[in-house]
Amino acid sequence: MSAPATTTTRLDALLITGALLGANAASYVLTIAAARALAPAVFGELSALLALVVIGVVPAMSLQTVAALRVTSLGPRRLFGLGLVVSAGMTVLTFALVPLLARLLHLDGPWPVVWLALSLAPLTVLGVLHGLLQGTQRFGALALLVSLEGLGKVGGGVTGLWLSPSSTSVLAGTAIGSFLVVLTGWRLCGGPRPARPAGGPDVLHASQAMLALVLLVNLDLVLARHQLAGQAGGYAVGAVVTKIAYWLPQAVGVLVLPRMAVADDRRRMLPKALAVCAGLDAFVVAGCALFGPLGVSLIGGSNYHGDSIPLWQFALVGSCLALVQLLLFSRIASGDRRSTVAVWIAVAAEVALIAVWLNGSVGQVVTGALLATAGLVVAGTVIEVRGSRTA
């Protein structure tokens, strides 16, 4: 009986990996299309707004995590009700910040932020729908929904860009496309009717952890922009490899997260999942170490030929972040708050290392990021071992 189960798991992993890669590739398509169609100033405006979207979907990530872990105990209707409440709260909060954000980003009017708020509403609901499918281990349906989400967001954004070359039209298209995907996702989940929300404290805890992780994933690029000035472009080339190493094993977390709801399964599955993630990313690190200059040329082009960019270190940072995410999932599943504190400490440590000491070159900045993330892997492992012993 083990062979069919293994075959099914491999198929699920392939489907999820393909869907995630496709969704991420679609996001790059939108970025490239916008860069070509928009004036530089308008593209900069859109990039800043899309960066806010990355922060704004943190509650969606938290809802997915909690729903995947708690759907069996709480049921889909109460979790769906929670998703609607969180979505409404995010929308109202963003609407309240419209004047401030419009002034902060030097926008000509409020409409880009208005459509930003309207795009966060369906994206937040999609988070809980992803979690419901993930928690019930309907990975084929989840892969379909992830693919449709990528098509809906990007298709809507590109359509808006085609109709009118502005950040407002892109975000309007993204919002409309995402609303259509929500309707499909709701049907895939069996059309659950919302009930009295449950799981709010879990979502709050997960949101703090996910926000810290999002900051850690993106922080080094911001610090490099501030510290390196003319060399920031070279760092951005290396950061592409960080994202590749971070996203490559994402399917592992998607597959094992539902099983982490049970303590015995969590203790059994986590070491295997960590080993698989490390094994996958070992190929990326080795490839970057052997063919670093070629990788720089492929990613950045001739402008960066001959630049000293240690791609293997960037790959190692992404690998550490992938391991951190798995360890964080495990502690969220167990209700342990120490891991969240550890991630925030790593964020502060990275800022201090790069702002004060390691800021003279691309290699120094990525070394600061590597020290912070590798230290977090060690701390997370210690927390996990101690937590498992006391469970």
Secondary structure as UniProt FT lines:
FT   HELIX           2..37
FT   HELIX           40..56
FT   HELIX           58..74
FT   HELIX           76..96
FT   HELIX           98..104
FT   TURN            105..106
FT   HELIX           111..135
FT   TURN            136..137
FT   HELIX           139..163
FT   HELIX           167..188
FT   TURN            189..190
FT   HELIX           200..228
FT   HELIX           229..231
FT   HELIX           232..247
FT   TURN            248..249
FT   HELIX           250..256
FT   HELIX           257..261
FT   HELIX           263..290
FT   HELIX           292..300
FT   HELIX           302..304
FT   TURN            305..306
FT   HELIX           311..334
FT   HELIX           338..352
FT   HELIX           353..357
FT   HELIX           362..390
//
